[in-house]
Amino acid sequence: MDLSLLVDEAWPALERLDHGPWTFRAAEGVTKRANSVLVRGMPDDLEEAVLAAEAFYTSRGLPCVFSLGGGALDDFLAARGYALVEPTMGMWATGEPGASPYSLKISDHPWDGWMESWWAVDGRYPSQLPVVAKILRGVPSIYAAYEEDGVALAVGRGVVQGGGVLGIYGMATLPQARRRGLARAVLRGLRAHAGVPRAYLVVVERNTAAQTLYRAEGFEPEGGYHYRVLADQPTQGRTRLA
């Protein structure tokens, strides 16, 4: 399965424009996933296509960003002055998850407490919350949290996709609740609730602590991508999410 297409489906941009084998995606600068060029092949005129991408993002006050995995386009962009940022790996697991050691709240909509806790860990600008809420609601999803005294201490989001695959996103634990196995509980709860044989997630390569947790839960690296970002372009605030 193509990891980039799965991520594109599970984290949908609010605006999309097809340009040959590429799709220009935008969502007011909130996350690179939803504000980058999705590459599905090489255009006949590479330079023209890159110029069209740059014009698309410049007109929206955003940096031009490509999501890709390497190859000739990567070399072309590097020579053009695009920096490589946020190498990200895909990790996959198959089979039944272990039992969750905690009781979780699960819903098909992100409630206020879920959003507040997730954003406290992964967000940056409060003004972007309405935009990210639209992204999350762009596809049917499962939202899970472990709560104490009405506070969601650990959260996660799952998206059931074609071919019996669960995409796992939005994993976050409040700092004061870490090292209690809550992220493990949320991960297992999402997989059990979805009831599909395969699950994947994406994690930036520098986040070795998360990778250790996911490996312990049976996830192994498979596939990945990085971003190429054109320097000296206008930018708007972004979240820390890849």
MDAnalysis code that builds the backbone (N, CA, C; Angstrom):
import MDAnalysis as mda
import numpy as np

u = mda.Universe.empty(726, n_residues=242, atom_resindex=np.repeat(np.arange(242), 3), trajectory=True)
u.add_TopologyAttr("name", ["N", "CA", "C"] * 242)
u.add_TopologyAttr("resid", np.arange(1, 243))
u.add_TopologyAttr("resname", ["MET", "ASP", "LEU", "SER", "LEU", "LEU", "VAL", "ASP", "GLU", "ALA", "TRP", "PRO", "ALA", "LEU", "GLU", "ARG", "LEU", "ASP", "HIS", "GLY", "PRO", "TRP", "THR", "PHE", "ARG", "ALA", "ALA", "GLU", "GLY", "VAL", "THR", "LYS", "ARG", "ALA", "ASN", "SER", "VAL", "LEU", "VAL", "ARG", "GLY", "MET", "PRO", "ASP", "ASP", "LEU", "GLU", "GLU", "ALA", "VAL", "LEU", "ALA", "ALA", "GLU", "ALA", "PHE", "TYR", "THR", "SER", "ARG", "GLY", "LEU", "PRO", "CYS", "VAL", "PHE", "SER", "LEU", "GLY", "GLY", "GLY", "ALA", "LEU", "ASP", "ASP", "PHE", "LEU", "ALA", "ALA", "ARG", "GLY", "TYR", "ALA", "LEU", "VAL", "GLU", "PRO", "THR", "MET", "GLY", "MET", "TRP", "ALA", "THR", "GLY", "GLU", "PRO", "GLY", "ALA", "SER", "PRO", "TYR", "SER", "LEU", "LYS", "ILE", "SER", "ASP", "HIS", "PRO", "TRP", "ASP", "GLY", "TRP", "MET", "GLU", "SER", "TRP", "TRP", "ALA", "VAL", "ASP", "GLY", "ARG", "TYR", "PRO", "SER", "GLN", "LEU", "PRO", "VAL", "VAL", "ALA", "LYS", "ILE", "LEU", "ARG", "GLY", "VAL", "PRO", "SER", "ILE", "TYR", "ALA", "ALA", "TYR", "GLU", "GLU", "ASP", "GLY", "VAL", "ALA", "LEU", "ALA", "VAL", "GLY", "ARG", "GLY", "VAL", "VAL", "GLN", "GLY", "GLY", "GLY", "VAL", "LEU", "GLY", "ILE", "TYR", "GLY", "MET", "ALA", "THR", "LEU", "PRO", "GLN", "ALA", "ARG", "ARG", "ARG", "GLY", "LEU", "ALA", "ARG", "ALA", "VAL", "LEU", "ARG", "GLY", "LEU", "ARG", "ALA", "HIS", "ALA", "GLY", "VAL", "PRO", "ARG", "ALA", "TYR", "LEU", "VAL", "VAL", "VAL", "GLU", "ARG", "ASN", "THR", "ALA", "ALA", "GLN", "THR", "LEU", "TYR", "ARG", "ALA", "GLU", "GLY", "PHE", "GLU", "PRO", "GLU", "GLY", "GLY", "TYR", "HIS", "TYR", "ARG", "VAL", "LEU", "ALA", "ASP", "GLN", "PRO", "THR", "GLN", "GLY", "ARG", "THR", "ARG", "LEU", "ALA"])
u.atoms.positions = np.array([
    [0.835, -1.190, 0.000],
    [0.000, 0.000, 0.000],
    [0.879, 1.253, 0.000],
    [0.415, 2.285, -0.689],
    [1.155, 3.529, -0.792],
    [0.898, 4.365, 0.454],
    [1.937, 4.535, 1.272],
    [1.784, 5.247, 2.539],
    [1.323, 6.683, 2.320],
    [1.865, 7.350, 1.317],
    [1.507, 8.750, 1.092],
    [0.037, 8.905, 0.744],
    [-0.527, 7.937, 0.011],
    [-1.944, 8.005, -0.332],
    [-2.818, 7.724, 0.887],
    [-2.387, 6.816, 1.741],
    [-3.122, 6.548, 2.970],
    [-3.158, 7.785, 3.870],
    [-2.008, 8.429, 4.022],
    [-1.943, 9.631, 4.855],
    [-2.810, 10.734, 4.254],
    [-2.768, 10.878, 2.945],
    [-3.574, 11.896, 2.271],
    [-5.061, 11.663, 2.516],
    [-5.475, 10.421, 2.497],
    [-6.885, 10.093, 2.720],
    [-7.292, 10.309, 4.174],
    [-6.417, 9.964, 5.101],
    [-6.764, 10.022, 6.521],
    [-6.628, 11.416, 7.108],
    [-5.849, 12.273, 6.459],
    [-5.616, 13.636, 6.948],
    [-5.916, 14.597, 5.793],
    [-7.192, 14.747, 5.428],
    [-7.541, 15.417, 4.173],
    [-7.366, 16.933, 4.213],
    [-6.754, 17.466, 3.166],
    [-6.621, 18.907, 3.011],
    [-7.993, 19.520, 2.729],
    [-8.135, 20.780, 3.084],
    [-9.397, 21.473, 2.853],
    [-9.517, 21.966, 1.415],
    [-8.378, 22.159, 0.772],
    [-8.348, 22.627, -0.617],
    [-7.415, 21.729, -1.412],
    [-7.842, 21.347, -2.607],
    [-7.052, 20.452, -3.443],
    [-7.122, 20.924, -4.889],
    [-6.003, 20.884, -5.567],
    [-5.957, 21.234, -6.980],
    [-5.039, 20.256, -7.689],
    [-5.594, 19.462, -8.595],
    [-4.789, 18.513, -9.361],
    [-4.025, 19.243, -10.459],
    [-2.764, 18.874, -10.596],
    [-1.907, 19.438, -11.648],
    [-1.100, 18.281, -12.228],
    [-1.629, 17.659, -13.267],
    [-0.995, 16.455, -13.793],
    [-0.995, 15.372, -12.735],
    [0.151, 14.707, -12.515],
    [0.214, 13.642, -11.510],
    [0.403, 14.157, -10.084],
    [0.363, 15.470, -9.889],
    [0.516, 16.057, -8.563],
    [-0.809, 16.637, -8.079],
    [-0.940, 16.741, -6.762],
    [-2.072, 17.443, -6.158],
    [-1.537, 18.487, -5.201],
    [-1.926, 19.732, -5.446],
    [-1.564, 20.813, -4.528],
    [-2.601, 20.828, -3.403],
    [-2.144, 20.734, -2.166],
    [-3.045, 20.660, -1.012],
    [-2.804, 21.848, -0.089],
    [-3.901, 22.398, 0.433],
    [-3.772, 23.524, 1.344],
    [-4.855, 23.464, 2.408],
    [-4.499, 23.946, 3.597],
    [-5.445, 24.020, 4.715],
    [-5.003, 25.140, 5.655],
    [-4.810, 26.315, 5.089],
    [-4.456, 27.509, 5.864],
    [-3.172, 27.334, 6.663],
    [-2.274, 26.503, 6.171],
    [-0.980, 26.330, 6.818],
    [-0.950, 25.389, 7.990],
    [-2.060, 24.724, 8.276],
    [-2.130, 23.851, 9.453],
    [-1.679, 22.447, 9.062],
    [-0.511, 22.071, 9.476],
    [0.192, 20.804, 9.242],
    [0.726, 20.701, 7.819],
    [1.936, 20.204, 7.708],
    [2.528, 19.993, 6.387],
    [1.786, 18.909, 5.612],
    [1.210, 17.945, 6.313],
    [0.466, 16.888, 5.622],
    [-0.608, 17.475, 4.719],
    [-1.273, 18.508, 5.202],
    [-2.397, 19.095, 4.471],
    [-2.003, 20.346, 3.705],
    [-0.726, 20.690, 3.686],
    [-0.252, 21.892, 3.002],
    [1.026, 21.586, 2.233],
    [0.934, 20.589, 1.380],
    [2.096, 20.175, 0.603],
    [1.640, 19.535, -0.696],
    [2.574, 19.387, -1.603],
    [2.293, 18.748, -2.890],
    [2.340, 17.234, -2.709],
    [1.239, 16.578, -3.067],
    [1.205, 15.118, -3.087],
    [1.721, 14.667, -4.441],
    [2.789, 13.898, -4.443],
    [3.464, 13.482, -5.669],
    [3.089, 12.043, -5.993],
    [2.476, 11.843, -7.173],
    [2.108, 10.488, -7.599],
    [2.836, 10.069, -8.874],
    [3.734, 10.884, -9.325],
    [4.473, 10.590, -10.548],
    [5.217, 11.827, -10.996],
    [5.887, 11.717, -12.143],
    [6.658, 12.839, -12.664],
    [5.906, 13.485, -13.827],
    [5.744, 14.811, -13.800],
    [5.072, 15.503, -14.898],
    [5.955, 15.541, -16.141],
    [5.335, 15.805, -17.287],
    [6.110, 15.897, -18.529],
    [7.081, 17.068, -18.491],
    [6.641, 18.185, -17.948],
    [7.488, 19.373, -17.836],
    [7.702, 19.659, -16.356],
    [8.799, 19.155, -15.818],
    [9.039, 19.239, -14.378],
    [9.176, 20.680, -13.908],
    [9.926, 21.474, -14.621],
    [10.135, 22.854, -14.180],
    [8.825, 23.635, -14.175],
    [7.998, 23.437, -15.203],
    [6.697, 24.124, -15.243],
    [5.834, 23.719, -14.071],
    [5.833, 22.433, -13.738],
    [5.001, 21.946, -12.642],
    [5.467, 22.509, -11.305],
    [6.773, 22.589, -11.099],
    [7.296, 23.155, -9.853],
    [6.947, 24.635, -9.759],
    [7.062, 25.359, -10.866],
    [6.686, 26.776, -10.868],
    [5.203, 26.943, -10.550],
    [4.364, 26.051, -11.078],
    [2.930, 26.118, -10.792],
    [2.665, 25.856, -9.310],
    [3.395, 24.911, -8.725],
    [3.244, 24.631, -7.296],
    [3.666, 25.839, -6.472],
    [4.779, 26.441, -6.829],
    [5.253, 27.602, -6.080],
    [4.261, 28.759, -6.166],
    [3.665, 28.945, -7.335],
    [2.676, 30.015, -7.496],
    [1.432, 29.732, -6.660],
    [1.011, 28.469, -6.603],
    [-0.171, 28.085, -5.824],
    [0.017, 28.452, -4.354],
    [1.152, 28.086, -3.788],
    [1.363, 28.322, -2.358],
    [1.679, 29.787, -2.063],
    [2.436, 30.445, -2.938],
    [2.728, 31.860, -2.727],
    [1.447, 32.678, -2.704],
    [0.493, 32.342, -3.566],
    [-0.759, 33.087, -3.620],
    [-1.575, 32.927, -2.345],
    [-1.269, 31.930, -1.558],
    [-1.982, 31.670, -0.297],
    [-1.146, 32.059, 0.919],
    [-0.010, 32.690, 0.671],
    [0.843, 33.102, 1.782],
    [1.504, 31.944, 2.489],
    [1.734, 30.844, 1.782],
    [2.313, 29.641, 2.372],
    [3.619, 29.288, 1.685],
    [4.532, 28.622, 2.392],
    [5.738, 28.119, 1.734],
    [5.386, 26.962, 0.818],
    [6.140, 26.802, -0.239],
    [5.934, 25.659, -1.125],
    [6.617, 24.445, -0.510],
    [5.833, 23.395, -0.279],
    [6.316, 22.186, 0.394],
    [5.943, 20.981, -0.455],
    [6.870, 20.062, -0.625],
    [6.615, 18.797, -1.297],
    [6.746, 17.659, -0.293],
    [5.853, 16.700, -0.373],
    [5.942, 15.469, 0.402],
    [6.377, 14.362, -0.546],
    [7.498, 13.734, -0.263],
    [8.022, 12.743, -1.203],
    [9.009, 11.812, -0.502],
    [9.430, 10.801, -1.238],
    [10.284, 9.795, -0.643],
    [11.659, 9.676, -1.243],
    [12.035, 10.593, -2.129],
    [13.346, 10.516, -2.754],
    [13.228, 10.490, -4.265],
    [14.326, 10.154, -4.956],
    [14.302, 10.035, -6.408],
    [14.712, 11.315, -7.114],
    [14.430, 11.347, -8.434],
    [14.875, 12.455, -9.278],
    [14.261, 13.783, -8.848],
    [12.994, 13.761, -8.447],
    [12.356, 15.003, -8.017],
    [13.044, 15.553, -6.769],
    [13.408, 14.682, -5.865],
    [14.095, 15.097, -4.643],
    [15.397, 15.812, -4.997],
    [16.146, 15.249, -5.941],
    [17.404, 15.855, -6.365],
    [17.160, 17.211, -7.024],
    [16.105, 17.292, -7.849],
    [15.773, 18.534, -8.536],
    [15.443, 19.637, -7.530],
    [14.641, 19.291, -6.540],
    [14.242, 20.272, -5.538],
    [15.420, 20.703, -4.681],
    [16.292, 19.767, -4.340],
    [17.471, 20.116, -3.554],
    [18.336, 21.123, -4.307],
    [18.521, 20.891, -5.608],
    [19.321, 21.808, -6.415],
    [18.658, 23.173, -6.545],
    [17.338, 23.213, -6.390],
    [16.587, 24.462, -6.505],
    [16.556, 25.232, -5.179],
    [17.106, 24.658, -4.128],
    [17.170, 25.351, -2.856],
    [16.150, 24.898, -1.832],
    [15.514, 23.761, -2.051],
    [14.552, 23.225, -1.090],
    [15.292, 22.457, -0.004],
    [14.983, 22.755, 1.241],
    [15.599, 22.070, 2.370],
    [14.829, 20.791, 2.693],
    [15.539, 19.766, 3.119],
    [14.926, 18.515, 3.559],
    [14.570, 18.658, 5.038],
    [13.312, 18.435, 5.380],
    [12.881, 18.560, 6.769],
    [11.998, 17.381, 7.165],
    [11.998, 17.090, 8.440],
    [11.116, 16.127, 9.095],
    [11.032, 14.765, 8.389],
    [12.161, 14.060, 8.268],
    [12.077, 12.680, 7.786],
    [11.122, 11.878, 8.675],
    [10.218, 11.167, 8.048],
    [9.138, 10.488, 8.765],
    [9.056, 9.036, 8.320],
    [8.939, 8.129, 9.262],
    [8.834, 6.714, 8.919],
    [7.420, 6.204, 9.122],
    [7.046, 5.254, 8.276],
    [5.816, 4.517, 8.494],
    [6.119, 3.291, 9.329],
    [5.191, 2.912, 10.198],
    [5.342, 1.696, 11.000],
    [4.039, 0.909, 10.921],
    [4.156, -0.408, 10.772],
    [3.007, -1.273, 10.546],
    [2.953, -2.415, 11.554],
    [1.732, -2.793, 11.903],
    [1.519, -3.955, 12.776],
    [0.383, -4.795, 12.219],
    [0.469, -6.092, 12.442],
    [-0.550, -7.043, 11.992],
    [-0.939, -7.937, 13.154],
    [-2.216, -8.293, 13.199],
    [-2.666, -9.222, 14.224],
    [-3.427, -8.541, 15.333],
    [-3.788, -9.328, 16.330],
    [-4.588, -8.823, 17.443],
    [-3.732, -8.015, 18.413],
    [-4.224, -6.853, 18.847],
    [-3.483, -6.089, 19.856],
    [-3.657, -6.703, 21.233],
    [-2.788, -6.357, 22.143],
    [-2.969, -6.792, 23.517],
    [-4.166, -6.106, 24.148],
    [-4.583, -6.595, 25.291],
    [-5.724, -5.996, 25.990],
    [-5.330, -4.645, 26.577],
    [-6.238, -3.695, 26.495],
    [-5.986, -2.382, 27.078],
    [-6.112, -2.466, 28.594],
    [-5.122, -1.961, 29.336],
    [-5.181, -2.059, 30.805],
    [-6.085, -1.012, 31.447],
    [-6.632, -0.110, 30.647],
    [-7.487, 0.946, 31.177],
    [-8.798, 1.001, 30.400],
    [-9.819, 1.494, 31.046],
    [-11.090, 1.747, 30.380],
    [-11.006, 3.099, 29.662],
    [-11.443, 3.118, 28.416],
    [-11.307, 4.311, 27.596],
    [-12.660, 4.878, 27.209],
    [-12.674, 6.154, 26.934],
    [-13.825, 6.782, 26.297],
    [-13.568, 6.770, 24.802],
    [-14.544, 6.251, 24.028],
    [-14.394, 6.158, 22.574],
    [-15.622, 6.775, 21.921],
    [-15.373, 7.582, 20.888],
    [-16.456, 8.265, 20.196],
    [-16.102, 8.391, 18.721],
    [-17.128, 8.641, 17.894],
    [-16.849, 8.891, 16.483],
    [-16.729, 10.382, 16.186],
    [-16.669, 11.205, 17.239],
    [-16.449, 12.641, 17.078],
    [-15.439, 13.108, 18.118],
    [-14.585, 14.069, 17.769],
    [-13.641, 14.606, 18.758],
    [-14.355, 15.577, 19.698],
    [-14.459, 15.244, 20.974],
    [-15.119, 16.121, 21.924],
    [-14.123, 17.175, 22.420],
    [-14.638, 18.168, 23.127],
    [-13.799, 19.306, 23.534],
    [-12.581, 18.866, 24.340],
    [-12.777, 17.956, 25.297],
    [-11.660, 17.504, 26.115],
    [-10.591, 16.800, 25.308],
    [-11.020, 16.004, 24.317],
    [-10.057, 15.328, 23.432],
    [-9.240, 16.371, 22.692],
    [-9.921, 17.353, 22.077],
    [-9.238, 18.379, 21.302],
    [-8.272, 19.183, 22.165],
    [-8.719, 19.558, 23.353],
    [-7.876, 20.391, 24.216],
    [-6.592, 19.671, 24.610],
    [-6.694, 18.389, 24.945],
    [-5.501, 17.651, 25.360],
    [-4.575, 17.392, 24.185],
    [-5.137, 17.012, 23.053],
    [-4.300, 16.783, 21.874],
    [-3.576, 18.062, 21.483],
    [-4.306, 19.173, 21.461],
    [-3.709, 20.437, 21.039],
    [-2.676, 20.934, 22.034],
    [-2.853, 20.605, 23.311],
    [-1.872, 21.015, 24.316],
    [-0.518, 20.367, 24.057],
    [-0.521, 19.194, 23.434],
    [0.725, 18.472, 23.143],
    [1.228, 18.784, 21.743],
    [0.354, 18.725, 20.741],
    [0.781, 18.812, 19.346],
    [0.492, 20.140, 18.672],
    [-0.273, 21.006, 19.297],
    [-0.644, 22.250, 18.649],
    [0.307, 23.385, 18.938],
    [-0.016, 24.528, 18.371],
    [0.812, 25.709, 18.591],
    [-0.036, 26.962, 18.739],
    [-0.906, 27.225, 17.793],
    [-1.677, 28.457, 17.807],
    [-3.149, 28.149, 18.046],
    [-3.756, 28.683, 19.100],
    [-5.170, 28.427, 19.371],
    [-6.081, 28.813, 18.221],
    [-5.698, 29.829, 17.454],
    [-6.539, 30.282, 16.344],
    [-6.698, 29.224, 15.262],
    [-5.823, 28.218, 15.265],
    [-5.880, 27.182, 14.227],
    [-6.829, 26.037, 14.575],
    [-7.342, 26.019, 15.787],
    [-8.197, 24.906, 16.193],
    [-9.387, 24.685, 15.261],
    [-10.114, 25.719, 14.827],
    [-11.231, 25.469, 13.912],
    [-10.797, 24.809, 12.599],
    [-9.610, 25.166, 12.129],
    [-9.121, 24.573, 10.877],
    [-8.788, 23.102, 11.080],
    [-8.067, 22.804, 12.156],
    [-7.695, 21.404, 12.375],
    [-8.923, 20.555, 12.671],
    [-9.949, 21.140, 13.287],
    [-11.188, 20.400, 13.522],
    [-11.829, 19.996, 12.194],
    [-11.768, 20.870, 11.198],
    [-12.303, 20.538, 9.876],
    [-11.511, 19.403, 9.239],
    [-10.194, 19.432, 9.419],
    [-9.369, 18.346, 8.877],
    [-9.748, 17.016, 9.518],
    [-9.854, 17.011, 10.836],
    [-10.175, 15.774, 11.548],
    [-11.525, 15.223, 11.120],
    [-12.486, 16.105, 10.911],
    [-13.835, 15.671, 10.556],
    [-13.990, 15.392, 9.065],
    [-12.894, 15.493, 8.326],
    [-12.961, 15.285, 6.888],
    [-13.241, 13.860, 6.483],
    [-12.956, 12.917, 7.363],
    [-13.249, 11.497, 7.102],
    [-13.771, 10.881, 8.395],
    [-14.604, 9.839, 8.296],
    [-15.069, 9.164, 9.521],
    [-13.882, 8.639, 10.324],
    [-13.929, 8.847, 11.622],
    [-12.799, 8.503, 12.468],
    [-13.273, 7.987, 13.817],
    [-12.324, 7.379, 14.540],
    [-12.556, 6.900, 15.897],
    [-11.667, 7.722, 16.823],
    [-12.227, 8.213, 17.904],
    [-11.470, 9.004, 18.869],
    [-11.489, 8.290, 20.214],
    [-10.311, 8.131, 20.793],
    [-10.203, 7.428, 22.070],
    [-9.420, 8.280, 23.057],
    [-9.770, 8.153, 24.338],
    [-9.053, 8.883, 25.382],
    [-9.165, 8.142, 26.702],
    [-8.128, 8.270, 27.500],
    [-8.208, 7.854, 28.891],
    [-8.408, 9.124, 29.702],
    [-9.478, 9.142, 30.510],
    [-9.826, 10.336, 31.260],
    [-9.769, 10.081, 32.765],
    [-9.372, 11.111, 33.493],
    [-9.461, 11.132, 34.951],
    [-10.024, 12.488, 35.358],
    [-11.066, 12.454, 36.183],
    [-11.703, 13.688, 36.651],
    [-12.099, 14.595, 35.490],
    [-12.550, 13.970, 34.397],
    [-13.019, 14.720, 33.245],
    [-11.940, 15.259, 32.339],
    [-10.673, 14.949, 32.626],
    [-9.559, 15.423, 31.811],
    [-9.025, 14.264, 30.966],
    [-8.911, 14.487, 29.672],
    [-8.348, 13.471, 28.779],
    [-6.832, 13.498, 28.905],
    [-6.276, 12.513, 29.588],
    [-4.831, 12.492, 29.829],
    [-4.047, 11.939, 28.650],
    [-4.654, 11.042, 27.890],
    [-4.010, 10.466, 26.710],
    [-5.072, 10.268, 25.646],
    [-4.716, 10.594, 24.394],
    [-5.701, 10.560, 23.319],
    [-5.102, 9.931, 22.069],
    [-5.984, 9.540, 21.156],
    [-5.572, 9.031, 19.861],
    [-6.740, 8.999, 18.914],
    [-6.447, 8.950, 17.630],
    [-7.465, 8.940, 16.563],
    [-7.174, 7.800, 15.606],
    [-8.208, 7.088, 15.181],
    [-8.052, 6.021, 14.224],
    [-8.942, 6.237, 13.012],
    [-8.439, 5.875, 11.839],
    [-9.200, 5.982, 10.591],
    [-9.163, 4.628, 9.906],
    [-10.336, 3.997, 9.776],
    [-10.416, 2.718, 9.075],
    [-10.427, 3.003, 7.582],
    [-9.485, 2.392, 6.869],
    [-9.318, 2.649, 5.449],
    [-9.456, 1.364, 4.646],
    [-9.466, 1.492, 3.353],
    [-9.685, 0.343, 2.490],
    [-8.666, -0.760, 2.688],
    [-9.099, -1.992, 2.422],
    [-8.209, -3.132, 2.552],
    [-7.988, -3.588, 3.965],
    [-8.879, -3.200, 4.886],
    [-8.741, -3.638, 6.262],
    [-7.559, -3.035, 6.974],
    [-7.374, -1.732, 6.810],
    [-6.230, -1.031, 7.400],
    [-6.732, 0.065, 8.330],
    [-6.093, 0.186, 9.484],
    [-6.376, 1.262, 10.420],
    [-5.200, 2.215, 10.455],
    [-5.464, 3.480, 10.137],
    [-4.454, 4.523, 10.299],
    [-4.587, 5.151, 11.675],
    [-3.488, 5.284, 12.379],
    [-3.508, 5.824, 13.750],
    [-2.832, 7.189, 13.748],
    [-3.551, 8.176, 14.257],
    [-3.088, 9.556, 14.251],
    [-3.400, 10.197, 15.594],
    [-2.815, 11.358, 15.815],
    [-3.181, 12.150, 16.984],
    [-2.852, 11.519, 18.321],
    [-1.829, 10.675, 18.368],
    [-1.436, 10.084, 19.640],
    [-0.733, 11.140, 20.494],
    [-1.259, 11.389, 21.692],
    [-0.672, 12.404, 22.563],
    [-1.016, 12.101, 24.011],
    [-0.061, 12.345, 24.890],
    [-0.251, 12.176, 26.331],
    [0.215, 13.440, 27.033],
    [-0.605, 13.964, 27.940],
    [-0.204, 15.150, 28.683],
    [1.059, 14.855, 29.493],
    [1.967, 15.821, 29.603],
    [3.253, 15.571, 30.270],
    [3.130, 14.974, 31.664],
    [2.165, 15.433, 32.454],
    [2.042, 14.958, 33.831],
    [1.518, 13.528, 33.925],
    [1.063, 12.965, 32.795],
    [0.484, 11.625, 32.821],
    [1.354, 10.599, 32.108],
    [2.556, 10.953, 31.748],
    [3.409, 10.028, 31.006],
    [4.024, 8.973, 31.922],
    [4.495, 7.885, 31.310],
    [5.123, 6.747, 31.987],
    [4.115, 5.958, 32.833],
    [2.858, 5.993, 32.428],
    [1.831, 5.200, 33.103],
    [1.214, 4.154, 32.168],
    [1.707, 4.065, 30.962],
    [1.155, 3.119, 30.004],
    [-0.137, 3.588, 29.355],
    [-0.430, 4.887, 29.422],
    [-1.695, 5.383, 28.881],
    [-1.692, 5.406, 27.351],
    [-0.567, 5.784, 26.752],
    [-0.498, 5.776, 25.290],
    [-0.670, 4.353, 24.759],
    [-0.072, 3.385, 25.429],
    [-0.224, 1.986, 25.042],
    [-1.694, 1.574, 25.116],
    [-2.385, 2.027, 26.172],
    [-3.798, 1.694, 26.333],
    [-4.638, 2.283, 25.208],
    [-4.372, 3.537, 24.855],
    [-5.122, 4.181, 23.769],
    [-4.847, 3.487, 22.443],
    [-3.600, 3.167, 22.185],
    [-3.235, 2.486, 20.941],
    [-3.952, 1.152, 20.833],
    [-3.926, 0.370, 21.890],
    [-4.608, -0.927, 21.871],
    [-6.116, -0.758, 21.758],
    [-6.654, 0.238, 22.451],
    [-8.093, 0.462, 22.397],
    [-8.575, 0.819, 21.004],
    [-7.823, 1.663, 20.304],
    [-8.192, 2.021, 18.936],
    [-8.171, 0.796, 18.024],
    [-7.137, -0.015, 18.144],
    [-7.031, -1.192, 17.290],
    [-8.140, -2.192, 17.585],
    [-8.421, -2.396, 18.849],
    [-9.470, -3.347, 19.215],
    [-10.836, -2.862, 18.741],
    [-11.108, -1.588, 18.894],
    [-12.399, -1.044, 18.490],
    [-12.572, -1.098, 16.980],
    [-11.500, -0.853, 16.233],
    [-11.594, -0.877, 14.771],
    [-11.824, -2.284, 14.249],
    [-11.158, -3.261, 14.850],
    [-11.368, -4.649, 14.468],
    [-10.890, -5.012, 13.082],
    [-9.826, -4.374, 12.597],
    [-9.258, -4.701, 11.286],
    [-7.861, -5.294, 11.481],
    [-7.383, -6.092, 10.516],
    [-6.161, -6.871, 10.750],
    [-4.858, -6.085, 10.745],
    [-4.806, -4.951, 10.040],
    [-3.533, -4.221, 9.937],
    [-3.692, -2.799, 10.442],
    [-2.617, -2.278, 10.990],
    [-2.609, -0.896, 11.461],
    [-1.277, -0.266, 11.083],
    [-1.333, 1.027, 10.835],
    [-0.105, 1.758, 10.552],
    [-0.156, 3.104, 11.268],
    [0.985, 3.708, 11.400],
    [1.103, 5.060, 11.908],
    [2.348, 5.678, 11.308],
    [2.476, 6.979, 11.437],
    [3.681, 7.666, 10.969],
    [4.275, 8.427, 12.145],
    [5.590, 8.443, 12.203],
    [6.289, 9.071, 13.322],
    [7.581, 9.675, 12.789],
    [7.894, 10.895, 13.218],
    [9.132, 11.523, 12.754],
    [10.319, 10.736, 13.289],
    [11.359, 10.660, 12.491],
    [12.504, 9.814, 12.832],
    [13.182, 10.227, 14.135],
    [13.102, 11.514, 14.477],
    [13.777, 11.965, 15.702],
    [13.049, 11.542, 16.963],
    [11.799, 11.109, 16.843],
    [11.014, 10.738, 18.020],
    [11.268, 9.270, 18.369],
    [12.436, 9.012, 18.923],
    [12.818, 7.634, 19.204],
    [12.021, 7.037, 20.363],
    [11.573, 7.876, 21.284],
    [10.783, 7.357, 22.408],
    [9.471, 6.755, 21.910],
    [8.799, 7.448, 20.993],
    [7.554, 6.912, 20.432],
    [7.827, 5.641, 19.648],
    [8.910, 5.617, 18.906],
    [9.237, 4.425, 18.123],
    [9.440, 3.212, 19.028],
    [10.060, 3.424, 20.177],
    [10.269, 2.325, 21.123],
    [8.932, 1.763, 21.587],
    [7.991, 2.645, 21.914],
    [6.652, 2.202, 22.312],
    [5.987, 1.423, 21.194],
    [6.034, 1.947, 19.986],
    [5.335, 1.296, 18.877],
    [5.963, -0.055, 18.536],
    [7.273, -0.144, 18.614],
    [7.921, -1.441, 18.375],
    [7.473, -2.463, 19.429],
    [7.351, -2.024, 20.665],
    [6.913, -2.926, 21.725],
    [5.488, -3.410, 21.499],
    [4.708, -2.649, 20.712],
    [3.340, -3.021, 20.386],
    [3.236, -3.723, 19.035],
    [4.380, -4.155, 18.502],
    [4.376, -4.960, 17.281],
    [4.480, -4.178, 15.989],
    [4.748, -2.887, 16.045],
    [4.892, -2.080, 14.833],
    [6.340, -2.112, 14.356],
    [6.496, -2.302, 13.053],
    [7.823, -2.331, 12.453],
    [7.904, -1.330, 11.310],
    [9.084, -0.716, 11.100],
    [9.217, 0.291, 10.038],
    [8.942, -0.291, 8.652],
    [8.220, 0.475, 7.860],
    [7.961, 0.105, 6.465],
    [7.519, 1.362, 5.722],
    [8.371, 1.855, 4.855],
    [8.047, 3.044, 4.083],
    [8.312, 4.316, 4.867],
    [8.125, 5.411, 4.197],
    [8.331, 6.697, 4.843],
    [8.386, 7.811, 3.817],
    [8.579, 9.017, 4.301],
    [8.654, 10.179, 3.432],
    [9.338, 11.313, 4.182],
    [9.624, 12.361, 3.453],
    [10.121, 13.586, 4.075],
    [9.542, 14.754, 3.301],
    [9.839, 15.948, 3.777],
    [9.358, 17.145, 3.102],
    [10.539, 17.909, 2.517],
    [10.278, 18.559, 1.409],
    [11.203, 19.530, 0.848],
    [10.517, 20.882, 0.905],
    [11.137, 21.837, 1.563],
    [10.535, 23.144, 1.805],
    [11.414, 24.214, 1.171],
    [10.797, 25.048, 0.347],
    [11.537, 26.121, -0.303],
    [11.819, 27.223, 0.707],
    [13.075, 27.557, 0.853],
    [13.472, 28.595, 1.804],
    [13.083, 29.977, 1.299],
    [13.027, 30.940, 2.239],
    [12.773, 32.344, 1.917],
    [11.428, 32.551, 1.236],
    [10.438, 31.775, 1.682],
    [9.079, 31.944, 1.186],
    [8.208, 32.470, 2.312],
    [7.114, 33.162, 1.992],
    [6.211, 33.624, 3.054],
    [5.626, 32.452, 3.795],
    [5.465, 32.606, 5.112],
    [4.923, 31.508, 5.914],
    [3.839, 32.012, 6.831],
    [2.928, 31.117, 7.163],
    [1.979, 31.350, 8.212],
    [2.295, 30.367, 9.337],
    [1.699, 30.568, 10.513],
    [1.945, 29.663, 11.631],
    [1.533, 28.254, 11.304],
    [2.330, 27.288, 11.764],
    [2.028, 25.876, 11.551],
    [2.012, 25.158, 12.888],
    [1.365, 24.027, 12.928],
    [1.499, 23.178, 14.078],
    [2.811, 22.413, 13.962],
    [3.158, 21.717, 15.029],
    [4.373, 20.911, 15.010],
    [4.164, 19.597, 14.270],
    [2.944, 19.319, 13.875],
    [2.681, 18.048, 13.223],
    [3.272, 17.983, 11.839],
    [3.822, 16.780, 11.502],
    [4.289, 16.569, 10.135],
    [3.129, 16.273, 9.213],
])
